[in-house]
Amino acid sequence: ERRWSGSVALSASKASGNTDKNSVAASAQAEGRAEEDRWTGQLQWNYADEKGIGVTQRHTYGQVKYDRFFDKKLYVFGVVSAENDFAAALDLRTTVGAGVGYQFREDKEWKISGEAGLSYVDENFVGSGDDQDFLAARLAYKADTTLSEKWTAGQWGEIFPSVEDTEDTSARFDTHARVNLSDKMFAQFQWIFTWDNTPATGADRVDELYLLSLGWSF
């Protein structure tokens, strides 16, 4: 029988007076685990606007992944992701990939896995000639730990080095710490770090986002 678990988290802020700024962020993740396979999905969205300037941030990232286990440790996977980033002039980055993974630990204290494979990367930027698509290796890991009855922490990351041009490399890392406020409610700190070695003309290579959210688990 497949066991589903996941969470939804929200954060928002509003400033008025000398600064008139609004921001909101939302994230969701879900995992459906059976003995022989696993479905995982995640979604991250944040938006900010400031009076006199307009939209300063609008970012969306989503991923769906399927794992098929040969035994308790070894599995093959297929993964699809899509990303849009207003500040980085990224209209849409899509990746489609597959590979092999290994579940080093999967118990009440730790969940640790590593993956390697290939992905097709298609990047489309706004109003520039920087669009590109290429075949890349995909190297990824995920580690989650239960520190106590209330505290959990974890990090996952993936990097896409092009097999055609070593300059075309991008990466994403998501670090979080969570404290349970009740059986279902939690507070969470999250740091999202993204890096694109060949960004749109005039854009920075690195973006960082810090979030303090209130969420619910299921």
DRENBA-279944 format. One record per residue (C-alpha): x, y, z. Coordinates in steps of 0.25 Angstrom, whole numbers, padded with zeros to 4 digits, always signed. Layout:
# residues N
XYZ;...
***
This chain:
# residues 218
+0000+0000+0000;+0005+0014-0004;+0008+0023+0008;+0006+0038+0005;+0012+0049+0013;+0016+0064+0011;+0014+0078+0015;+0009+0092+0011;+0016+0105+0016;+0013+0120+0014;+0020+0133+0017;+0016+0147+0015;+0021+0161+0019;+0016+0176+0017;+0023+0189+0019;+0017+0203+0018;+0022+0217+0020;+0036+0220+0015;+0035+0207+0008;+0023+0201+0002;+0026+0187-0001;+0018+0173-0001;+0023+0159-0002;+0018+0145-0002;+0023+0131-0003;+0018+0117-0003;+0023+0103-0004;+0018+0089-0005;+0024+0076-0005;+0018+0061-0005;+0024+0047-0005;+0016+0034-0008;+0024+0022-0004;+0021+0008-0007;+0030-0004-0006;+0035-0004-0020;+0034+0010-0024;+0033+0025-0020;+0026+0037-0025;+0031+0051-0021;+0027+0065-0025;+0030+0079-0020;+0026+0093-0023;+0032+0107-0019;+0027+0120-0022;+0030+0134-0017;+0026+0148-0022;+0029+0163-0017;+0026+0177-0022;+0029+0190-0017;+0022+0204-0020;+0029+0212-0030;+0037+0200-0035;+0027+0189-0038;+0030+0175-0038;+0043+0172-0032;+0042+0157-0031;+0034+0146-0037;+0040+0132-0037;+0033+0118-0039;+0040+0104-0038;+0033+0091-0039;+0038+0076-0040;+0032+0063-0041;+0040+0050-0040;+0038+0035-0040;+0047+0025-0034;+0046+0010-0037;+0054+0001-0027;+0061-0012-0031;+0063-0015-0016;+0063-0007-0003;+0075+0002-0007;+0077+0003-0023;+0067+0009-0032;+0065+0016-0045;+0058+0029-0047;+0051+0039-0057;+0050+0054-0053;+0044+0066-0060;+0045+0080-0055;+0042+0094-0059;+0046+0108-0054;+0043+0123-0057;+0050+0135-0050;+0046+0149-0053;+0059+0155-0047;+0068+0146-0055;+0061+0149-0068;+0058+0134-0069;+0045+0132-0076;+0046+0116-0075;+0056+0106-0071;+0052+0091-0073;+0059+0079-0070;+0056+0064-0074;+0065+0053-0069;+0067+0039-0064;+0078+0031-0057;+0081+0023-0045;+0080+0025-0030;+0084+0019-0017;+0077+0020-0004;+0088+0020+0007;+0078+0021+0019;+0063+0021+0020;+0059+0020+0035;+0053+0028+0045;+0066+0036+0048;+0072+0038+0034;+0068+0038+0019;+0080+0039+0011;+0081+0037-0004;+0090+0040-0016;+0087+0040-0031;+0094+0041-0045;+0089+0042-0059;+0087+0050-0071;+0077+0062-0074;+0073+0070-0086;+0073+0085-0082;+0065+0095-0089;+0067+0110-0085;+0059+0122-0091;+0062+0136-0086;+0053+0149-0087;+0057+0158-0098;+0071+0153-0101;+0079+0144-0110;+0084+0135-0098;+0074+0124-0101;+0081+0110-0101;+0078+0095-0100;+0088+0084-0097;+0090+0070-0091;+0096+0071-0077;+0100+0061-0066;+0091+0061-0054;+0097+0059-0040;+0088+0060-0028;+0087+0057-0013;+0076+0058-0002;+0078+0057+0013;+0067+0058+0024;+0069+0056+0038;+0060+0056+0051;+0068+0063+0062;+0057+0061+0073;+0042+0060+0074;+0041+0074+0070;+0052+0077+0061;+0056+0073+0047;+0066+0078+0037;+0070+0074+0023;+0076+0078+0010;+0075+0074-0005;+0083+0079-0017;+0085+0076-0031;+0096+0081-0042;+0095+0080-0057;+0109+0081-0063;+0107+0081-0079;+0114+0070-0086;+0115+0078-0098;+0121+0091-0092;+0127+0092-0078;+0123+0107-0077;+0108+0103-0077;+0106+0098-0063;+0094+0101-0053;+0091+0097-0039;+0081+0098-0028;+0082+0095-0013;+0070+0095-0003;+0073+0095+0012;+0063+0095+0023;+0060+0094+0038;+0047+0091+0044;+0041+0091+0058;+0027+0085+0060;+0017+0094+0068;+0007+0083+0068;+0004+0070+0062;+0001+0076+0048;+0006+0091+0049;+0021+0095+0048;+0030+0107+0046;+0041+0106+0036;+0054+0113+0032;+0058+0111+0018;+0070+0116+0009;+0069+0114-0006;+0082+0116-0013;+0082+0115-0029;+0094+0117-0038;+0095+0119-0053;+0109+0120-0059;+0103+0125-0072;+0092+0135-0068;+0084+0145-0077;+0092+0157-0081;+0093+0166-0069;+0088+0156-0059;+0096+0151-0047;+0100+0136-0046;+0095+0134-0032;+0082+0136-0026;+0078+0134-0011;+0065+0133-0004;+0062+0133+0011;+0049+0129+0016;+0042+0128+0030;+0029+0120+0028;+0017+0114+0035;+0012+0101+0030;+0004+0089+0031;+0008+0074+0029;+0000+0062+0025;
***
